[in-house]
C-alpha cells in the first residue's frame, strides 16, 4: 500500500501541474531531439563523354604517298615453270580508290620472261588488287592484299625458244610474292600517314591537365580520360577514315585551377563496332543552405501560422544536410514554444529549372513528441508553407553556365598543334547530391566534339 502511494503521488502531482499550467494560460514548451546523423553519398554520378579524334585521307593522297614509296623494280626471279624467270617493273603511277571499306589498287607493270638465252619483249599489263586494313589492339596497322586479276587481255600462248607458255598463268603464279611486297609497303605507308598511337598519346596526355577556358569567369575544362576505342577502318567514296574515341569524364569547373591528377599511361586500344560521339560536359550548381535561408527567412520568420484556433510564430530557422535528405530546424513561439525538426527531399525539374523540396514532414522524433502534447501542430499549414518557400528558380544560373560552356568549347587548345572543337546542343539533368552545407545539382551539356591536329 505504501509503494502504491509512492508511485501514484508523482503522477497525480504532474497531472495537476499540467492542469494548472493550462488553466493559467502558460504555453507548453517542447524540445525535440535532433535527428540521428546519417551517412552522405560522397560523389555525383558521372556521364561518360567521348573525344572524337578523326584521322582521314583521300585515296588521291594515299596514291601519291604510295607512288613515292613503291620502287620501280617489283619482282625478278623464278616462276612455276622450271628454268623460266620473270622481271616485273612498275610502269606508271598506281591508281588508288576506296569503296565498300576496301582500298583498290591498279598497278601498271611491264613483264619480260627469260628462258636461258631467250627473252620475250616487255609485255605491258595492269594488275588489280584490293586491300583491307586491320588495326590490332597493340596499335599495329596491318593490310591484307588480295589479287583481283588483270585489267588487260593477254594472248593465250607465247613462244619463247623451245617453250610455248601461257602468260596469264605465269602472272598469276607470281602474284603471291608481289602481294607480300605490296602488303608490307602499303602497311608501312598507311602507318606513316595515320600515326595512330603517336597522335592519340598526345591527346591522351593533354586531356589529363585542366584547360583554362575563360579567364574572365575563371572557368576550367577538367577531363578524366578512361579508355581509347577504335572503330573499324572506313573506306568509302574515295575517303579513308579512322574514328578514334577517347572515353572520359568532362567537367566545367568555375574557380581555382583544379588539382592535377597523377598521370595515367595510355591504355591498350579497345576495338569496338560503334562509338558514342556525344561530348558531355558536367556542370554543377551548388545551392548552399545559407543562401537558401537568405531567400526563405524573410518569408517565414516572424510570420504567424494558424491552426485549430492556435497561433505560432517562427522565431528561428536553420537548414542542414543529413544522408539523402535535408533537415529544417524550427524554433517557435506562441501557442507552442519549442524546437522542432522537419525533413524533406530535394528535387530538380529540368523542364522548368525549378529546384524544390518534396515530402516535407516532421521528423519521427518530433512527431512522437507532438502526438503526446500538441497534435494540432502536426496537421497545420506549417509543412506546406515551408515546402513552398524553399523553392528556387535556377534558369538564369544554368543558362549562364550553358552559354559559358558553349563559347568556351567552340575552340580549345589542348596542346601545341592540338585543337578541340565542339558544339553544344542540349542541356540535361543528371543528379542531385545532398551534402552537409549544400545541395549540388548536376546538369550536363551534350553535343559533339572533334580533335584536330594543326
C-alpha positions in Angstrom: 0.0 0.0 0.0 2.9 2.3 0.8 4.5 1.5 -2.5 1.3 2.3 -4.5 1.0 5.6 -2.8 4.7 6.4 -3.5 4.3 5.7 -7.3 0.9 7.3 -7.7 1.7 10.5 -6.0 4.2 12.0 -8.6 1.8 11.1 -11.4 -1.0 13.0 -9.7 1.2 16.0 -9.0 2.4 16.0 -12.6 -1.1 15.9 -13.9 -2.2 18.6 -11.5 0.8 20.8 -12.6 -0.2 20.4 -16.3 -3.8 21.2 -15.5 -2.9 24.3 -13.5 -0.5 25.3 -16.3 -3.2 25.0 -18.9 -5.7 26.9 -16.7 -3.2 29.7 -16.1 -2.6 30.2 -19.8 1.0 29.2 -19.8 2.0 27.8 -23.3 3.6 24.3 -23.3 7.3 24.2 -24.1 8.8 21.2 -26.0 12.3 20.5 -27.4 12.5 17.6 -29.9 15.7 15.5 -30.2 17.9 16.3 -33.2 17.5 13.6 -35.9 20.2 10.9 -35.8 23.1 11.7 -38.2 23.2 9.6 -41.4 26.0 9.0 -43.9 26.2 11.0 -47.1 26.6 9.8 -50.6 30.0 11.3 -51.5 30.1 11.8 -55.3 27.7 12.8 -58.1 27.0 10.4 -60.9 29.3 10.8 -63.9 28.3 10.9 -67.5 30.8 9.4 -69.9 32.0 11.7 -72.7 33.7 11.0 -76.0 36.5 12.9 -77.5 36.3 12.1 -81.2 39.7 12.1 -82.9 39.1 11.8 -86.7 42.1 10.8 -88.8 41.4 10.6 -92.6 43.0 10.9 -96.0 41.7 10.8 -99.6 42.6 8.0 -102.0 44.5 10.5 -104.1 46.7 11.4 -101.1 47.2 7.7 -100.4 48.1 7.0 -104.0 50.5 9.9 -104.1 52.3 8.6 -101.0 52.4 5.0 -102.4 53.8 6.2 -105.7 56.6 7.9 -103.8 57.3 4.7 -101.8 56.9 1.7 -104.1 60.0 1.1 -106.0 60.2 0.6 -109.8 61.6 -2.9 -109.7 58.9 -5.1 -108.2 60.0 -8.7 -108.8 62.8 -10.6 -110.5 63.0 -14.3 -110.1 61.7 -17.7 -110.9 58.3 -18.8 -112.0 56.4 -22.0 -111.6 57.8 -23.1 -115.0 61.2 -24.6 -114.5 64.0 -22.5 -116.0 61.7 -19.6 -116.7 62.3 -16.3 -114.9 60.2 -13.1 -114.8 61.2 -9.5 -114.5 58.4 -7.2 -113.4 58.8 -3.4 -113.3 56.3 -0.7 -112.3 55.3 1.2 -115.4 53.5 4.3 -114.2 51.5 5.7 -111.3 49.5 3.4 -109.1 45.8 4.3 -109.1 44.0 4.1 -105.7 40.3 4.2 -104.9 38.3 3.5 -101.8 34.8 1.9 -101.7 32.9 -0.7 -99.7 35.5 -0.5 -96.9 38.3 -1.7 -99.2 41.2 0.0 -100.9 41.6 -0.8 -104.5 44.9 -0.6 -106.3 45.6 -0.7 -110.1 49.3 -1.3 -110.6 50.7 -0.8 -114.1 53.7 -3.0 -114.9 55.8 -4.4 -117.7 56.7 -8.1 -117.6 59.5 -9.8 -119.6 60.2 -13.5 -119.5 63.6 -15.2 -119.9 64.5 -18.8 -120.6 68.2 -19.4 -121.0 69.3 -17.2 -123.8 65.8 -16.4 -125.0 63.8 -13.4 -123.8 60.4 -12.0 -124.7 59.7 -8.4 -125.4 58.2 -6.5 -122.4 54.5 -7.0 -122.0 52.5 -4.1 -120.6 49.9 -5.1 -118.0 47.8 -3.7 -115.2 47.4 -5.8 -112.1 44.4 -5.2 -109.8 44.4 -5.7 -106.1 42.2 -4.9 -103.1 43.2 -4.5 -99.5 41.5 -4.2 -96.1 43.3 -2.7 -93.2 43.2 -4.1 -89.7 44.4 -2.4 -86.5 45.4 -4.7 -83.7 44.9 -3.9 -80.0 48.6 -3.1 -79.8 48.2 -0.2 -82.2 49.7 -2.0 -85.2 48.0 -1.5 -88.6 48.2 -4.4 -91.0 46.9 -4.8 -94.5 45.7 -7.9 -96.3 46.2 -7.8 -100.1 44.0 -9.8 -102.5 44.8 -10.3 -106.2 41.8 -9.5 -108.3 43.2 -10.2 -111.8 44.3 -8.4 -114.9 42.7 -5.4 -116.5 44.2 -6.4 -119.9 43.7 -9.2 -122.4 46.7 -11.4 -123.0 47.5 -13.8 -125.8 46.7 -17.3 -124.9 50.2 -18.6 -125.8 53.6 -17.0 -126.3 56.6 -18.8 -127.7 60.0 -18.4 -126.1 62.7 -20.5 -127.5 61.6 -24.1 -127.4 58.8 -23.3 -125.0 55.1 -22.4 -125.5 53.8 -20.6 -122.4 50.6 -19.1 -121.1 51.5 -15.6 -119.9 48.3 -15.3 -117.8 49.2 -18.3 -115.7 52.8 -17.0 -115.3 51.5 -13.7 -114.0 49.0 -15.3 -111.6 51.8 -17.7 -110.4 54.0 -14.8 -109.2 51.3 -12.6 -107.6 51.9 -14.2 -104.2 55.4 -12.6 -103.7 54.0 -9.4 -105.3 51.2 -9.4 -102.8 53.7 -9.7 -99.9 55.8 -6.8 -101.2 52.8 -4.6 -101.7 51.2 -5.6 -98.4 54.4 -4.6 -96.5 54.8 -1.3 -98.4 51.1 -0.3 -98.1 51.1 -1.2 -94.3 54.1 0.9 -93.8 52.8 3.9 -95.7 49.4 3.8 -94.1 51.1 3.7 -90.7 53.1 6.7 -91.7 50.0 8.5 -92.9 48.0 7.5 -89.8 50.4 7.8 -86.9 47.7 6.5 -84.6 49.5 5.8 -81.4 51.6 8.9 -81.5 48.6 11.2 -82.1 46.3 9.6 -79.6 49.0 9.6 -76.9 49.4 13.4 -77.4 45.7 13.9 -77.0 45.5 11.5 -74.0 48.3 13.2 -72.2 46.9 16.7 -72.9 43.4 15.6 -71.7 44.7 14.9 -68.2 45.6 18.5 -67.5 43.0 21.2 -66.6 42.5 23.6 -69.5 41.6 27.2 -68.9 38.5 28.0 -71.0 37.6 31.5 -69.9 39.9 33.8 -67.9 37.1 36.2 -67.0 34.9 33.5 -65.4 38.0 31.5 -64.3 36.3 28.5 -66.0 38.3 25.3 -66.5 37.6 22.2 -68.6 38.6 19.2 -66.4 38.9 15.9 -68.3 39.5 12.5 -66.9 40.2 10.1 -69.8 39.4 6.4 -69.2 39.8 4.3 -72.3 40.6 4.6 -76.0 38.3 3.0 -78.6 38.7 2.4 -82.3 36.0 1.9 -84.9 36.9 -0.3 -87.9 38.6 1.5 -90.9 36.1 3.3 -93.1 36.8 3.5 -96.8 34.0 4.9 -98.9 33.7 7.5 -101.7 37.5 7.6 -102.1 38.0 8.7 -98.5 39.8 6.6 -95.8 38.9 7.4 -92.2 39.8 6.2 -88.8 37.5 7.0 -85.9 39.1 7.0 -82.5 37.1 7.9 -79.4 38.7 8.7 -76.0 36.1 8.0 -73.3 36.4 10.5 -70.5 34.6 12.4 -67.8 34.4 16.1 -68.7 33.5 18.8 -66.2 33.2 22.6 -66.3 34.8 24.0 -63.1 34.5 27.6 -62.1 37.0 28.9 -59.6 40.6 27.9 -58.8 42.5 25.6 -61.2 41.6 22.0 -60.4 44.4 20.0 -58.8 46.3 18.0 -61.4 45.8 14.2 -61.1 48.6 11.6 -61.2 49.2 10.9 -64.9 47.7 7.7 -66.3 49.6 5.9 -69.1 47.9 5.3 -72.5 45.8 2.2 -72.2 45.5 -0.7 -74.7 43.4 0.1 -77.7 39.8 -1.2 -77.5 38.3 -2.3 -80.8 34.5 -1.6 -81.0 31.8 -1.7 -83.6 30.2 1.6 -82.6 31.3 4.7 -80.9 29.2 7.2 -78.9 30.2 10.5 -80.4 28.4 12.6 -77.8 30.6 15.0 -75.9 29.1 15.8 -72.4 30.3 18.4 -70.0 29.1 18.2 -66.5 28.2 21.5 -64.7 27.4 21.7 -61.0 25.0 24.2 -59.5 25.8 24.3 -55.7 23.0 25.6 -53.5 24.4 26.5 -50.1 21.9 26.3 -47.3 23.0 29.7 -46.1 21.9 31.2 -49.4 18.6 29.3 -49.4 18.0 30.7 -45.9 18.7 34.2 -47.1 15.8 33.9 -49.5 13.4 31.9 -47.3 13.9 33.6 -43.9 12.1 36.9 -44.8 9.2 34.8 -46.0 8.9 32.6 -42.9 10.5 34.3 -39.8 8.2 36.3 -37.5 5.1 35.2 -39.6 2.0 33.9 -37.9 0.7 30.4 -38.7 -2.8 29.5 -37.5 -4.2 26.0 -37.0 -7.2 24.8 -35.0 -7.6 28.2 -33.3 -4.0 28.3 -32.2 -1.1 30.5 -33.5 2.6 30.1 -33.6 5.4 32.3 -34.9 8.7 31.0 -36.3 11.5 32.8 -34.4 14.5 31.0 -35.9 15.1 28.8 -38.9 18.1 26.6 -39.9 18.9 24.1 -42.7 21.5 21.3 -42.9 22.0 18.1 -44.8 21.6 14.6 -43.4 22.0 11.5 -45.5 19.9 11.9 -48.7 17.6 14.4 -47.1 17.9 17.9 -45.7 16.7 18.9 -42.2 14.7 22.1 -41.3 15.2 23.2 -37.7 12.4 25.4 -36.3 12.2 27.4 -33.2 8.6 28.6 -32.4 6.8 30.9 -30.0 3.1 31.4 -29.4 0.6 28.6 -28.6 3.6 26.2 -28.7 7.1 27.2 -27.6 9.8 24.8 -28.7 12.4 23.4 -31.1 11.2 21.0 -33.8 12.7 19.3 -36.9 11.3 18.6 -40.3 12.9 16.6 -43.2 12.5 16.8 -46.9 14.0 15.5 -50.2 15.5 17.8 -52.9 14.1 17.7 -56.4 15.1 19.4 -59.6 12.8 19.7 -62.5 14.8 20.1 -65.8 11.7 21.2 -67.7 11.2 24.3 -65.5 14.7 24.6 -63.9 12.9 24.8 -60.6 14.7 23.4 -57.5 12.1 22.3 -55.0 11.7 20.2 -51.9 9.3 17.3 -51.6 7.8 15.2 -48.8 8.4 17.8 -46.1 7.3 16.3 -42.8 8.1 16.3 -39.2 11.0 14.0 -38.2 9.9 10.9 -36.3 11.3 12.1 -33.0 9.3 15.4 -33.4 6.2 13.5 -34.4 6.3 11.3 -31.4 6.7 14.3 -29.1 3.9 16.3 -30.7 1.5 13.4 -30.7 1.6 13.4 -26.9 1.2 17.2 -26.3 0.4 19.2 -29.5 -1.3 17.0 -32.0 -2.9 20.1 -33.7 0.6 21.3 -34.8 1.2 18.1 -36.8 -1.7 18.9 -39.1 -1.2 22.6 -39.5 -0.1 24.5 -42.6 3.5 24.9 -41.5 4.8 22.0 -43.6 3.3 23.1 -46.9 4.4 26.7 -46.3 8.0 25.7 -45.6 7.9 23.4 -48.7 6.7 26.2 -50.9 9.1 28.9 -49.6 12.2 26.8 -50.2 11.7 26.6 -54.0 14.2 28.3 -56.2 14.3 29.1 -60.0 17.7 28.2 -61.4 17.1 29.2 -65.0 19.4 32.2 -65.1 22.2 30.4 -63.4 22.0 27.4 -65.7 21.7 29.4 -68.8 24.8 31.4 -67.8 26.7 28.1 -67.4 25.4 26.8 -70.7 26.5 29.9 -72.5 29.8 29.8 -70.8 30.3 26.2 -71.9 29.1 26.9 -75.5 31.6 29.7 -76.0 34.4 28.1 -74.3 34.2 24.7 -76.0 33.9 26.2 -79.5 37.7 26.0 -79.8 40.0 24.8 -77.0 43.8 24.5 -77.3 44.5 21.1 -75.6 48.2 21.2 -76.5 50.6 22.6 -79.1 49.0 22.0 -82.5 46.1 20.1 -81.0 42.6 21.7 -81.1 39.4 20.5 -79.5 36.3 21.9 -81.3 32.8 21.2 -80.0 29.2 22.4 -80.1 26.5 22.4 -77.5 23.0 21.1 -78.5 21.1 20.3 -75.3 21.2 20.7 -71.5 20.1 17.7 -69.5 19.7 16.9 -65.8 22.0 14.3 -64.3 21.9 14.1 -60.4 21.2 15.8 -57.1 23.6 15.3 -54.1 22.8 16.3 -50.5 25.8 17.4 -48.5 26.3 18.8 -45.1 26.4 22.5 -46.1 24.9 22.5 -49.6 22.9 20.6 -52.2 24.7 20.0 -55.5 22.7 19.8 -58.7 24.5 18.4 -61.7 23.4 19.0 -65.3 25.4 18.4 -68.4 25.6 19.9 -71.9 25.6 17.5 -74.7 26.9 17.9 -78.3 29.7 16.7 -80.4 33.4 17.2 -80.4 36.4 16.6 -82.6 40.1 16.9 -82.1 42.2 18.4 -84.9 45.9 18.4 -85.5 47.3 21.5 -87.0 
